[in-house]
Amino acid sequence: MRLTLLLSNDNDRAVIDPASGGRLASLQIGGEEVLVTEGSGATEWGCYPMAPWAGRIRDGRFVWSDEARQVPINWPPHALHGTVFDSSWEITEPGAIRCKLGSTWPWPGEVRSYFELNAGELFWRLEVHTETDEFPVVVGWHPWFRRQLSDGSPAKLSFNPTEMYERDDTGIPTGKRVVPTPGPWDDCFTGVAYSPILTWANGLNVEVSSSCDHWVVYDQPEHAICVEPQSGPPDAFNLEGFAIARPSQPVCHTMRLRWWKSEE
């Protein structure tokens, strides 16, 4: 029997699936599903945590403590979205799950997730813990929002960044920041003055806020819009912008999804 965490109130319902990367597998707001609930691969549905890195690592390689490190290439030629989005997580208490970082990560550690569903919002806290040695960390979330709801209502994204990371021909940031170009995007942004908001034509609004200060927006698919808070840019281990997990000092970040209905 597949174990899931169900959070619900009078109006809303959230399903967390520990066996599928500890992801938010479904979010129903007033009975309306707002997430893509299935995809051809583990990276293409729900809302999953990214740790101990988010986005791509160039060629899966970086240097730490003067030693070259290699992580598996799962999105050739790069390593994508960490080690836990396709792993099985363990339920530890109501609203809490955890997952070991696994043998493909050079250091022992684990990720812990904590969820709260309240009236009009879902709160999610991520913690990356090390067991012994210090290591670099970037965390993030990858929600796949439906571009259209069941009644055909299309979504519009309200998003106003001031800077965008320049990408090279392989899709990796060069480290240079430029003025944002017009979308559609598969890009990382900073200088975001207010939290991104998705608004559907039926009046439903979903705001994505976070303690993270980097945002990746992937709005090229016809069926979905991804608005991804990250604590650093893609390939941060080779650029800059990562944190460091230390014994008794985990790296912690939060994401909040808040929703309301506008008058039509």
C-alpha positions in Angstrom: 0.0 0.0 0.0 1.4 3.4 -1.0 1.7 5.8 1.9 0.9 9.5 1.4 0.4 12.5 3.6 -3.0 14.1 3.3 -3.5 17.6 4.5 -7.0 19.1 4.2 -9.4 21.6 5.5 -12.9 22.7 4.5 -11.8 24.1 1.2 -8.4 22.8 0.2 -6.5 19.5 0.0 -2.7 18.8 -0.4 -1.2 15.4 -1.0 2.5 14.7 -0.3 3.9 11.6 -1.9 7.0 10.3 0.0 7.6 7.5 -2.6 7.8 10.0 -5.5 10.6 12.3 -4.3 8.7 13.7 -1.3 6.8 15.9 -3.6 3.6 17.8 -3.3 1.7 15.5 -5.7 -1.6 17.4 -5.7 -2.9 20.7 -4.5 -6.7 21.2 -4.8 -8.0 24.7 -4.1 -11.7 24.8 -3.6 -11.9 21.5 -5.5 -9.7 22.7 -8.4 -6.4 21.0 -9.1 -3.7 23.6 -9.8 -0.7 21.3 -10.3 0.3 19.0 -13.1 -0.3 15.6 -11.5 1.5 13.3 -13.9 4.3 13.5 -16.4 6.7 11.4 -18.5 9.5 11.7 -15.9 10.1 12.5 -12.3 11.1 16.1 -13.2 7.8 17.0 -15.0 5.0 17.0 -12.4 3.8 18.1 -9.0 6.0 20.3 -6.9 9.3 18.6 -5.8 12.1 19.7 -3.5 15.6 20.2 -5.1 18.6 19.5 -2.8 21.5 19.6 -2.1 21.6 21.6 -5.4 18.9 23.1 -7.6 19.1 23.5 -11.4 22.1 22.2 -13.3 25.7 21.5 -12.3 28.0 21.9 -15.3 29.1 18.4 -16.4 28.3 17.2 -12.9 31.6 18.5 -11.6 32.7 21.0 -9.0 35.6 21.6 -6.6 35.2 21.5 -2.8 38.1 21.7 -0.3 40.6 21.7 -3.2 39.3 18.3 -4.4 37.4 17.7 -7.6 33.9 16.2 -7.0 31.7 14.3 -9.5 28.0 13.7 -9.2 26.0 11.5 -11.7 24.9 13.0 -15.1 21.1 12.7 -15.2 20.4 15.4 -17.8 23.3 15.1 -20.3 25.7 16.7 -20.2 24.8 18.1 -16.8 23.6 17.0 -13.3 20.1 18.2 -12.6 18.0 19.1 -9.5 19.9 17.2 -6.7 19.6 13.7 -5.4 16.2 13.6 -3.6 13.5 14.5 -6.2 13.3 10.9 -7.4 14.2 9.2 -4.1 11.9 7.6 -1.5 11.3 9.6 1.6 10.3 8.4 5.1 7.3 9.8 7.1 8.6 10.8 10.5 5.6 12.5 12.0 2.4 14.1 10.8 3.4 16.8 8.3 7.1 15.8 8.2 9.2 13.5 6.0 13.0 13.0 5.5 15.4 11.5 3.0 19.0 10.5 3.0 21.1 12.4 0.4 22.3 9.0 -0.9 25.5 7.4 -2.1 25.8 9.6 -5.2 26.4 12.6 -3.0 30.0 12.8 -1.6 29.0 13.4 2.0 26.5 11.7 4.4 23.5 13.8 5.2 19.7 14.1 4.9 16.9 16.5 3.8 13.9 17.1 6.1 10.6 18.6 4.9 7.9 20.1 7.1 4.4 21.0 5.8 1.5 23.1 7.1 -1.8 23.6 5.4 -3.8 26.6 6.7 -6.7 28.5 5.4 -5.6 29.9 2.1 -2.0 28.8 2.2 0.5 26.0 2.3 3.8 26.4 4.1 6.8 24.2 3.3 10.2 24.2 5.2 13.3 22.4 3.8 16.3 21.6 5.9 19.6 20.1 4.6 21.7 18.4 7.4 25.2 17.0 7.3 26.2 14.2 9.5 30.0 14.9 9.5 31.7 17.2 7.0 30.8 20.6 5.7 29.4 20.7 2.2 27.9 23.3 -0.2 24.1 23.5 -0.5 21.5 25.2 -2.8 17.9 24.3 -2.2 14.8 25.0 -4.2 11.3 23.9 -5.2 10.0 23.0 -8.6 6.2 23.5 -8.9 4.5 22.6 -12.1 1.3 24.8 -12.2 -1.4 24.1 -14.8 -1.5 26.7 -17.5 -5.3 26.1 -17.8 -7.7 25.0 -15.2 -10.6 22.6 -15.7 -12.9 25.3 -17.0 -10.3 26.4 -19.6 -9.2 29.4 -17.5 -5.7 30.4 -18.7 -3.0 31.6 -16.3 -1.0 34.8 -16.4 2.2 35.3 -14.5 2.9 38.6 -12.7 6.6 38.7 -12.3 9.0 41.7 -12.4 12.7 40.9 -12.0 15.5 43.4 -12.6 18.3 41.0 -13.4 18.6 37.7 -15.4 21.6 35.4 -15.5 23.1 35.1 -19.0 23.2 31.5 -20.2 25.7 29.8 -22.5 24.9 27.4 -25.4 24.5 24.5 -22.9 22.0 26.3 -20.7 24.4 27.1 -17.9 24.7 30.6 -16.4 28.0 32.3 -17.2 27.9 34.3 -14.0 27.0 37.6 -15.8 23.7 39.2 -15.0 21.9 41.1 -17.7 18.6 43.0 -18.2 15.8 40.5 -18.5 14.8 39.6 -22.1 11.1 39.0 -23.1 9.9 35.5 -22.4 9.1 32.7 -22.8 11.9 31.7 -20.4 13.9 28.9 -19.0 16.1 31.3 -17.0 17.2 32.4 -13.5 16.4 35.9 -12.1 17.2 38.1 -9.2 16.1 41.5 -8.0 12.5 40.4 -7.7 10.6 43.2 -6.0 7.5 41.2 -5.1 6.5 37.6 -5.0 5.4 36.1 -8.3 1.6 35.6 -8.7 -0.3 33.3 -11.0 -3.7 34.5 -11.9 -6.3 32.4 -13.8 -9.2 33.9 -15.8 -11.7 32.5 -13.3 -10.2 34.8 -10.6 -8.0 32.3 -8.7 -4.7 33.8 -7.6 -1.7 31.8 -6.3 1.3 33.7 -4.9 4.6 32.0 -4.5 6.8 33.5 -1.8 10.1 32.2 -0.3 13.1 32.9 1.9 15.1 32.2 -1.3 16.2 35.2 -3.4 16.7 33.5 -6.8 13.8 32.5 -9.1 13.8 30.2 -12.1 10.9 30.6 -14.5 10.2 27.9 -17.0 7.1 28.9 -19.0 8.0 27.4 -22.4 5.6 24.3 -22.1 2.1 24.8 -23.5 0.5 23.0 -20.5 2.4 24.4 -17.5 4.2 27.3 -15.9 7.0 26.6 -13.5 7.9 29.3 -10.9 10.9 27.9 -8.9 12.3 29.6 -5.8 16.0 28.7 -5.3 18.6 29.8 -2.7 21.2 30.2 -5.4 21.5 30.1 -9.2 22.1 27.0 -11.3 25.7 25.8 -11.2 26.2 27.8 -8.0 28.9 25.4 -6.8 31.0 26.6 -9.7 29.9 30.2 -9.6 28.7 31.7 -6.2 25.6 31.9 -4.2 25.6 28.6 -2.2 25.3 28.1 1.5 27.3 25.6 3.7 25.8 22.9 5.8 27.7 22.3 9.0 27.2 19.8 11.8 24.4 21.2 14.0 23.9 24.1 11.4 21.6 22.9 8.6 20.7 25.0 5.6 17.1 26.0 6.0 14.6 27.7 3.6 10.9 28.1 3.3 8.3 28.4 0.5 4.7 29.6 1.0 1.9 29.2 -1.5 -0.9 31.6 -0.7 -4.2 31.8 -2.7 -7.4 33.8 -2.9 -10.2 34.4 -5.3 -10.7 37.8 -7.0 -14.2 39.0 -7.7 -15.1 38.3 -11.3 
